Amino acid sequence: MKNLILKILKIIIPIGIGIYLTWYFFSGLDDQQLNQTKESFFEANYFWVFLGLFVMLLSHVSRSYRWLFLLESLEYKPNFVNAYHAVMACYVINYTVPRSGEFARAGLLMSYEKIPFEKSFATIVIERVVDVIMLGLVIFITGFLQVNSDDLNQITNTEDYTNNKGWLIYLIIGISVIGLIGLIAFFRNQRFKKFIIDKIVGFYEGLKSIFLMKKRWSFLAHTIFIWACYIGSIWIFAQAFTETSGITIGAVFGVFVVGAAAIALLPGGIGAYPSWVNAVLILYGINYAGFGIFIWVVQTIMTVTLGLLSLFLIQRKTKLIKDEQKI
């Protein structure tokens, strides 16, 4: 009973937070900003919008293809189409139950390619290790760009920064307190210490396995391409609006980092994504509330549509195979 309640809470709480953040975001907009948000869907240059979505699609295709390299290192050669459908289904399932998509992805490949769940899931864990490294690298580049450009002066000299720098101080203090609590727990709680050490060992083993692959350079090339698509799509989407077309590279990286954090913390980044993106743009002197909500909506529509289509096609394929076996 206790486990059931915890599972339900894990679903309800993130969605509840997302709904609250959505309400909080819209309640903080004035009439002009609300009109900007509504009009953004009519004023957008959809050439750039569809180009951005195409680049996002390329990242999904590349991620699916990259997965094959990991599976081939285990001497499995799944069909690319099945791998793609499993990846897209993973995304849409994560919108409903956070972090369940990865299990579903491994389960789908077990069902349709007869690859053992444990081995398939292990390759997904390795992918996550690489994603963490790449995100850390992007965060480092983001910080480097701010320090070594005029963006930092632009941010600190804006009226919005002056009026809101208090929350930045509280954020730094909050992160410091959490870090201190984590260190204390690490040294005093043996169970927590073992958990962290096991994660570090798993991280190392996953990273080591990448460099033992036959196609490691192809894997790394696809990894760079995937993340270049993620970041590049932000710049492309920005070209769809006059207000954001002059966005700087530092702002692009900043928007991507907060957007990635929102998606990691809440299902699909609901509520958090548009509000956090809007906050970053304001710091860079771009007061256009419609951008964050627009790119969140169009990306969500694409992901959900393709994900549901993949679920339908892969299940239809299974039904056809079963019908053929009966004949």
KAKANOR-V904017 format. One record per residue. RES is the residue in three letters. PSI is psi in degrees with one decimal (999 if undefined). Layout:
res=RES psi=PSI
res=RES psi=PSI
This chain:
res=MET psi=-43.3
res=LYS psi=-43.5
res=ASN psi=-36.8
res=LEU psi=-43.0
res=ILE psi=-42.4
res=LEU psi=-40.6
res=LYS psi=-41.6
res=ILE psi=-42.5
res=LEU psi=-36.0
res=LYS psi=-25.5
res=ILE psi=-46.3
res=ILE psi=-43.9
res=ILE psi=-51.6
res=PRO psi=-40.9
res=ILE psi=-40.5
res=GLY psi=-42.7
res=ILE psi=-41.7
res=GLY psi=-43.1
res=ILE psi=-42.0
res=TYR psi=-44.5
res=LEU psi=-35.4
res=THR psi=-47.0
res=TRP psi=-43.0
res=TYR psi=-39.9
res=PHE psi=-50.9
res=PHE psi=-33.0
res=SER psi=-22.0
res=GLY psi=-2.3
res=LEU psi=139.5
res=ASP psi=178.6
res=ASP psi=-39.7
res=GLN psi=-43.0
res=GLN psi=-36.4
res=LEU psi=-40.8
res=ASN psi=-38.2
res=GLN psi=-43.4
res=THR psi=-45.0
res=LYS psi=-45.0
res=GLU psi=-19.8
res=SER psi=-32.0
res=PHE psi=-19.7
res=PHE psi=-27.2
res=GLU psi=-11.6
res=ALA psi=143.6
res=ASN psi=104.1
res=TYR psi=-8.1
res=PHE psi=-47.8
res=TRP psi=-33.8
res=VAL psi=-49.4
res=PHE psi=-31.2
res=LEU psi=-42.1
res=GLY psi=-41.5
res=LEU psi=-36.7
res=PHE psi=-41.5
res=VAL psi=-39.8
res=MET psi=-40.2
res=LEU psi=-40.6
res=LEU psi=-37.3
res=SER psi=-37.8
res=HIS psi=-41.5
res=VAL psi=-44.0
res=SER psi=-39.9
res=ARG psi=-39.9
res=SER psi=-43.2
res=TYR psi=-39.1
res=ARG psi=-34.6
res=TRP psi=-33.2
res=LEU psi=-34.7
res=PHE psi=-41.1
res=LEU psi=-41.3
res=LEU psi=-36.4
res=GLU psi=-30.0
res=SER psi=-19.2
res=LEU psi=9.9
res=GLU psi=34.5
res=TYR psi=140.9
res=LYS psi=78.1
res=PRO psi=160.3
res=ASN psi=135.4
res=PHE psi=-40.6
res=VAL psi=-42.2
res=ASN psi=-39.0
res=ALA psi=-42.0
res=TYR psi=-46.8
res=HIS psi=-38.3
res=ALA psi=-40.5
res=VAL psi=-46.9
res=MET psi=-36.7
res=ALA psi=-36.6
res=CYS psi=-45.1
res=TYR psi=-47.6
res=VAL psi=-33.0
res=ILE psi=-34.3
res=ASN psi=-22.3
res=TYR psi=-28.2
res=THR psi=-51.9
res=VAL psi=108.2
res=PRO psi=135.6
res=ARG psi=5.4
res=SER psi=-17.5
res=GLY psi=-37.1
res=GLU psi=-40.4
res=PHE psi=-41.2
res=ALA psi=-38.3
res=ARG psi=-46.3
res=ALA psi=-37.3
res=GLY psi=-39.2
res=LEU psi=-41.2
res=LEU psi=-32.1
res=MET psi=-39.5
res=SER psi=-40.4
res=TYR psi=-18.5
res=GLU psi=0.0
res=LYS psi=31.7
res=ILE psi=126.2
res=PRO psi=137.0
res=PHE psi=-44.9
res=GLU psi=-41.5
res=LYS psi=-41.4
res=SER psi=-42.8
res=PHE psi=-33.8
res=ALA psi=-38.0
res=THR psi=-32.9
res=ILE psi=-37.7
res=VAL psi=-41.7
res=ILE psi=-41.5
res=GLU psi=-42.1
res=ARG psi=-35.3
res=VAL psi=-46.4
res=VAL psi=-40.4
res=ASP psi=-40.2
res=VAL psi=-43.2
res=ILE psi=-45.6
res=MET psi=-39.8
res=LEU psi=-41.1
res=GLY psi=-40.5
res=LEU psi=-42.1
res=VAL psi=-40.6
res=ILE psi=-41.2
res=PHE psi=-45.8
res=ILE psi=-39.9
res=THR psi=-47.1
res=GLY psi=-40.3
res=PHE psi=-41.3
res=LEU psi=-35.9
res=GLN psi=-42.6
res=VAL psi=-34.3
res=ASN psi=36.0
res=SER psi=178.2
res=ASP psi=-6.6
res=ASP psi=-38.3
res=LEU psi=-44.5
res=ASN psi=-38.0
res=GLN psi=-42.6
res=ILE psi=-50.0
res=THR psi=-15.4
res=ASN psi=-1.9
res=THR psi=152.4
res=GLU psi=-35.0
res=ASP psi=-37.7
res=TYR psi=-43.8
res=THR psi=-40.1
res=ASN psi=-24.0
res=ASN psi=11.6
res=LYS psi=-17.6
res=GLY psi=-42.0
res=TRP psi=-26.2
res=LEU psi=-39.7
res=ILE psi=-44.4
res=TYR psi=-36.3
res=LEU psi=-45.2
res=ILE psi=-43.2
res=ILE psi=-43.2
res=GLY psi=-44.6
res=ILE psi=-40.3
res=SER psi=-42.9
res=VAL psi=-44.7
res=ILE psi=-42.0
res=GLY psi=-41.3
res=LEU psi=-43.7
res=ILE psi=-40.3
res=GLY psi=-41.9
res=LEU psi=-43.1
res=ILE psi=-44.7
res=ALA psi=-36.2
res=PHE psi=-43.1
res=PHE psi=-20.4
res=ARG psi=-23.9
res=ASN psi=109.2
res=GLN psi=-35.4
res=ARG psi=-43.9
res=PHE psi=-39.3
res=LYS psi=-44.6
res=LYS psi=-39.9
res=PHE psi=-46.3
res=ILE psi=-44.0
res=ILE psi=-41.9
res=ASP psi=-39.2
res=LYS psi=-41.8
res=ILE psi=-43.1
res=VAL psi=-44.6
res=GLY psi=-39.1
res=PHE psi=-45.7
res=TYR psi=-44.7
res=GLU psi=-40.7
res=GLY psi=-42.6
res=LEU psi=-40.7
res=LYS psi=-37.3
res=SER psi=-28.1
res=ILE psi=-42.7
res=PHE psi=-6.2
res=LEU psi=-4.8
res=MET psi=149.8
res=LYS psi=-36.9
res=LYS psi=41.9
res=ARG psi=-35.4
res=TRP psi=-35.6
res=SER psi=-39.2
res=PHE psi=-46.2
res=LEU psi=-38.1
res=ALA psi=-43.1
res=HIS psi=-37.1
res=THR psi=-47.1
res=ILE psi=-41.5
res=PHE psi=-43.6
res=ILE psi=-48.4
res=TRP psi=-29.2
res=ALA psi=-37.0
res=CYS psi=-42.9
res=TYR psi=-51.1
res=ILE psi=-42.1
res=GLY psi=-34.4
res=SER psi=-31.7
res=ILE psi=-46.1
res=TRP psi=-41.5
res=ILE psi=-45.9
res=PHE psi=-36.1
res=ALA psi=-27.6
res=GLN psi=-10.8
res=ALA psi=-12.4
res=PHE psi=138.4
res=THR psi=-39.4
res=GLU psi=-27.9
res=THR psi=-0.2
res=SER psi=-22.8
res=GLY psi=19.8
res=ILE psi=137.7
res=THR psi=162.8
res=ILE psi=-34.7
res=GLY psi=-40.7
res=ALA psi=-37.9
res=VAL psi=-48.2
res=PHE psi=-40.3
res=GLY psi=-44.1
res=VAL psi=-42.8
res=PHE psi=-44.5
res=VAL psi=-48.0
res=VAL psi=-33.1
res=GLY psi=-42.6
res=ALA psi=-39.8
res=ALA psi=-41.4
res=ALA psi=-43.6
res=ILE psi=-35.0
res=ALA psi=-34.0
res=LEU psi=-33.3
res=LEU psi=150.3
res=PRO psi=111.6
res=GLY psi=8.3
res=GLY psi=20.6
res=ILE psi=128.3
res=GLY psi=-51.6
res=ALA psi=-41.2
res=TYR psi=-57.1
res=PRO psi=-37.7
res=SER psi=-39.7
res=TRP psi=-39.7
res=VAL psi=-43.1
res=ASN psi=-40.6
res=ALA psi=-41.0
res=VAL psi=-44.1
res=LEU psi=-39.4
res=ILE psi=-40.1
res=LEU psi=-29.9
res=TYR psi=12.6
res=GLY psi=15.8
res=ILE psi=101.2
res=ASN psi=76.2
res=TYR psi=95.1
res=ALA psi=-23.0
res=GLY psi=-22.3
res=PHE psi=-50.1
res=GLY psi=-47.9
res=ILE psi=-34.5
res=PHE psi=-52.1
res=ILE psi=-29.7
res=TRP psi=-43.9
res=VAL psi=-48.5
res=VAL psi=-37.6
res=GLN psi=-39.2
res=THR psi=-43.5
res=ILE psi=-45.0
res=MET psi=-47.2
res=THR psi=-45.8
res=VAL psi=-42.5
res=THR psi=-49.8
res=LEU psi=-36.2
res=GLY psi=-46.2
res=LEU psi=-37.9
res=LEU psi=-41.5
res=SER psi=-43.1
res=LEU psi=-42.2
res=PHE psi=-47.2
res=LEU psi=-39.9
res=ILE psi=-33.3
res=GLN psi=-36.2
res=ARG psi=-39.9
res=LYS psi=-40.3
res=THR psi=-41.7
res=LYS psi=-41.0
res=LEU psi=-40.0
res=ILE psi=-42.4
res=LYS psi=-38.5
res=ASP psi=-38.1
res=GLU psi=-36.1
res=GLN psi=-28.5
res=LYS psi=-28.0
res=ILE psi=999
